[in-house]
Amino acid sequence: MNKKTHSVKVRRLETEASEAQASGVHPTKVRPLKSHSEELVEAKVHYSMVHSVEEYDFSEGRKFFFDTNIWLYIYGPISFPDWRSDVYSRALKDIRASEGSIYINCMIISEFVNAFARIEFKQQSEFVKYKEFRNSPSFRPVAEDISHNVKKILKNTLICDPDLAAIKLPEIMDTFEEGRYDFNDLLFAEVCRAKDLIFVTHDRDFRSLEIEILTANERMLR
């Protein structure tokens, strides 16, 4: 809507209200029409505060919570790394150098283990089903590699499994009913809010969950 159209609409509504008052009809309160830019600002009120992980100042000793995809970029299978591995590995080093804290819970570890195993399964040609691979001798070295990397993660983190008594599960389920979010994602966001943690992720789904985020995902930074 351009400025001229906006002004015409406001004058027309004000005139209608004056005429209605003169005729004895209870006037309707006229509210100024919002500009397109104002509407956009209001639409983004509930979005997360998103920062570039490559430009962030880690000198504050803040507390962080890494999403599963971040741990996979840092400690995932060798076939998995790409430019994001370097970006998030540097962030891990910067946090440790700044005496910041990184938290983790059992759900993140579970997702990491399962995703790591399935990535390895997709590299196999002799197995059709994942369970066949999981129960074969070929899985043993994969399990050892997963265990080794989980232990490295644990050395860099503090455990913060959610206290279900403190987590707002009814509100989480209300949001889950909308059918737009993964349950674990909603729980991770609630943990970050409850403990004042900055969430490090590459997943765009978290952008609307009202938490502070660090990312290298350009689509989230627009």
C-alpha positions as CSV (number, residue, x, y, z in Angstrom):
1,M,0.0,0.0,0.0
2,N,1.5,3.4,-1.0
3,K,1.3,6.5,1.2
4,K,-1.3,8.2,-1.0
5,T,-3.7,5.2,-0.8
6,H,-3.1,4.9,3.0
7,S,-4.0,8.6,3.6
8,V,-7.2,8.3,1.4
9,K,-8.4,5.3,3.4
10,V,-7.8,7.0,6.7
11,R,-9.7,10.2,5.6
12,R,-12.6,8.1,4.3
13,L,-12.9,6.2,7.6
14,E,-12.8,9.4,9.6
15,T,-15.5,10.9,7.5
16,E,-17.7,7.9,7.9
17,A,-17.2,8.0,11.7
18,S,-18.2,11.7,11.8
19,E,-21.3,11.1,9.8
20,A,-22.4,8.2,11.9
21,Q,-21.9,10.3,15.1
22,A,-24.0,13.2,13.6
23,S,-26.8,10.8,12.8
24,G,-26.9,9.5,16.4
25,V,-25.2,6.2,15.6
26,H,-22.5,5.2,18.1
27,P,-19.3,5.9,16.3
28,T,-16.8,3.2,15.5
29,K,-13.3,4.0,16.8
30,V,-11.0,4.6,13.8
31,R,-7.6,3.2,14.1
32,P,-4.8,4.4,11.8
33,L,-4.0,1.8,9.1
34,K,-0.6,0.1,9.5
35,S,2.0,0.5,6.9
36,H,3.4,-2.6,5.2
37,S,6.7,-2.2,7.1
38,E,4.8,-1.9,10.5
39,E,2.9,-5.1,9.7
40,L,6.1,-6.9,8.9
41,V,7.7,-5.8,12.2
42,E,4.6,-7.1,14.1
43,A,4.7,-10.4,12.2
44,K,8.3,-10.9,13.4
45,V,7.8,-10.1,17.1
46,H,7.6,-13.8,18.1
47,Y,10.6,-14.9,16.0
48,S,13.9,-15.9,17.6
49,M,16.9,-13.6,18.0
50,V,19.3,-15.0,15.4
51,H,23.0,-14.3,15.3
52,S,25.7,-15.3,12.8
53,V,28.0,-17.9,14.4
54,E,30.9,-16.6,12.3
55,E,30.5,-13.0,13.6
56,Y,29.5,-13.7,17.2
57,D,31.6,-12.4,20.1
58,F,32.3,-15.4,22.4
59,S,34.1,-13.4,25.0
60,E,31.1,-13.2,27.4
61,G,31.4,-16.7,29.0
62,R,27.8,-17.5,28.0
63,K,25.9,-20.8,28.1
64,F,25.1,-22.8,25.0
65,F,23.1,-25.8,23.9
66,F,24.2,-27.5,20.6
67,D,21.6,-29.1,18.4
68,T,22.2,-32.7,17.2
69,N,23.1,-31.5,13.7
70,I,25.9,-29.4,15.1
71,W,27.4,-32.4,16.9
72,L,27.1,-34.4,13.6
73,Y,29.0,-31.7,11.7
74,I,31.8,-31.7,14.4
75,Y,32.0,-35.4,15.4
76,G,29.9,-37.2,12.7
77,P,31.0,-39.8,10.2
78,I,34.0,-39.0,8.1
79,S,31.8,-39.0,5.0
80,F,29.6,-36.4,6.5
81,P,31.8,-33.3,6.9
82,D,31.5,-30.2,4.7
83,W,32.2,-26.4,5.2
84,R,29.8,-26.4,8.2
85,S,32.1,-28.8,10.0
86,D,34.8,-26.1,10.0
87,V,32.5,-23.3,11.0
88,Y,31.0,-25.1,14.0
89,S,34.3,-26.7,15.1
90,R,35.7,-23.1,15.3
91,A,32.7,-22.1,17.4
92,L,33.3,-25.0,19.8
93,K,36.9,-23.9,20.2
94,D,35.9,-20.3,20.7
95,I,33.4,-21.2,23.4
96,R,35.9,-23.3,25.2
97,A,38.6,-20.5,25.0
98,S,36.1,-18.0,26.4
99,E,35.3,-20.3,29.3
100,G,31.7,-20.6,28.1
101,S,29.6,-23.6,28.9
102,I,28.0,-26.1,26.5
103,Y,25.1,-28.2,27.7
104,I,23.7,-31.4,26.4
105,N,21.0,-33.9,27.4
106,C,20.2,-37.6,26.7
107,M,17.8,-36.8,23.9
108,I,20.6,-35.0,21.9
109,I,22.9,-38.0,22.5
110,S,20.2,-40.4,21.4
111,E,19.6,-38.5,18.2
112,F,23.3,-38.3,17.5
113,V,23.8,-42.0,18.0
114,N,20.9,-43.0,15.8
115,A,21.7,-40.4,13.0
116,F,25.4,-41.4,13.0
117,A,24.4,-45.1,12.7
118,R,21.9,-44.5,9.9
119,I,24.4,-42.3,7.9
120,E,26.8,-45.2,8.1
121,F,24.1,-47.7,7.0
122,K,23.4,-45.6,3.9
123,Q,27.1,-46.1,2.9
124,Q,26.7,-49.8,2.9
125,S,25.7,-51.8,-0.2
126,E,25.3,-55.3,1.2
127,F,22.4,-54.5,3.6
128,V,18.8,-53.7,2.5
129,K,17.3,-53.1,5.9
130,Y,18.8,-51.0,8.8
131,K,18.1,-53.7,11.4
132,E,20.1,-56.3,9.4
133,F,23.1,-53.9,9.4
134,R,22.5,-53.1,13.1
135,N,22.7,-56.9,14.0
136,S,25.6,-57.7,11.8
137,P,29.4,-57.9,12.6
138,S,29.8,-54.9,10.3
139,F,28.1,-52.7,12.9
140,R,30.7,-53.3,15.6
141,P,33.4,-50.9,14.3
142,V,30.6,-48.3,13.7
143,A,29.4,-48.7,17.3
144,E,33.0,-48.3,18.5
145,D,33.4,-45.1,16.4
146,I,30.1,-43.7,17.8
147,S,31.0,-44.5,21.3
148,H,34.4,-42.8,20.9
149,N,32.8,-39.6,19.5
150,V,30.1,-39.5,22.2
151,K,32.8,-39.6,24.8
152,K,34.5,-36.7,23.2
153,I,31.2,-34.8,23.2
154,L,30.7,-35.5,26.9
155,K,34.2,-34.1,27.7
156,N,33.1,-30.8,26.2
157,T,29.7,-30.5,27.8
158,L,27.6,-30.4,31.0
159,I,24.6,-32.5,31.4
160,C,21.2,-30.8,31.7
161,D,18.5,-33.3,31.2
162,P,15.1,-31.6,31.5
163,D,13.2,-31.7,34.8
164,L,9.7,-32.7,33.6
165,A,8.2,-31.1,36.7
166,A,9.6,-27.7,35.5
167,I,9.0,-28.2,31.7
168,K,5.7,-26.7,30.5
169,L,4.5,-29.9,28.8
170,P,0.8,-28.8,28.3
171,E,2.0,-25.7,26.4
172,I,4.5,-27.8,24.4
173,M,1.7,-30.2,23.5
174,D,-0.6,-27.3,22.5
175,T,2.1,-26.2,20.0
176,F,2.8,-29.8,18.9
177,E,-1.0,-30.0,18.0
178,E,-0.4,-27.5,15.2
179,G,1.5,-30.2,13.3
180,R,4.4,-27.9,12.4
181,Y,7.1,-28.9,14.9
182,D,9.0,-32.0,16.0
183,F,8.4,-32.8,19.7
184,N,12.1,-33.0,20.5
185,D,12.6,-29.6,18.9
186,L,10.0,-28.1,21.1
187,L,11.5,-29.7,24.2
188,F,15.0,-28.4,23.2
189,A,13.6,-24.9,22.8
190,E,11.9,-25.1,26.2
191,V,15.2,-26.2,27.9
192,C,17.0,-23.2,26.3
193,R,14.3,-20.8,27.6
194,A,14.2,-22.4,31.1
195,K,18.0,-22.3,31.5
196,D,18.8,-19.2,29.5
197,L,20.9,-21.1,26.9
198,I,21.9,-19.9,23.4
199,F,20.8,-22.6,20.9
200,V,23.4,-23.4,18.3
201,T,21.7,-25.0,15.2
202,H,21.7,-25.2,11.4
203,D,18.0,-26.1,11.4
204,R,15.7,-23.3,10.1
205,D,12.7,-24.9,12.0
206,F,13.8,-23.3,15.2
207,R,13.6,-19.7,13.9
208,S,10.0,-19.2,15.1
209,L,10.5,-20.7,18.6
210,E,11.4,-17.5,20.5
211,I,14.9,-18.5,21.6
212,E,18.3,-16.9,21.0
213,I,20.1,-18.7,18.2
214,L,23.6,-19.0,16.7
215,T,23.8,-20.3,13.1
216,A,25.8,-20.4,9.9
217,N,22.5,-20.9,7.9
218,E,22.2,-17.9,5.7
219,R,18.4,-18.5,5.2
220,M,17.9,-17.9,9.0
221,L,20.0,-14.7,9.0
222,R,17.9,-12.9,6.3
